Amino acid sequence: MMQDIKDRADIKQLVDTFYTKVRADETIGYLFNDVAKVNWEQHLPRMYDFWENILFQTGGFKGNPMVAHVQLHQKSPLSAAHFARWQELFLATVDELFKGDMAELIKQRARSIATMMLIKVSPSNDPKSII
């Protein structure tokens, strides 16, 4: 029987499994591997902190993910399809590993985050597009 997400070790398992899929993904892998050139040794612990804070309000995450994604978008445009694929992989990974209230909550938060990031990077929010 599948367990719910209960601690940082579960967050770590989720994040590691998810990013293994992301790195190999045909739709979004290049953004992480080739465009952002993610340093995984640094990035993964930050993602553990981020999701642990999202789920358990630990206060352990410092940073502004929105700024990082806007900067990435300037290097290589992020599309609705990119965010949809990210979300699809994340939700599927949660469903593979966990079941329960916290699993549902992290999926809800992931959907919200993906939606907000898409809104923030979409061309209609670019002041230059008005000119």
Secondary structure, 3 states (H helix, E strand, C coil): CCCCCCCHHHHHHHHHHHHHHHHHCCCCHHHHHHHCCCCHHHHHHHHHHHHHHHHHCCCCCCCCHHHHHHHHHHHCCCCHHHHHHHHHHHHHHHHHHCCCHHHHHHHHHHHHHHHHHHHHHCHHHCHHHCC
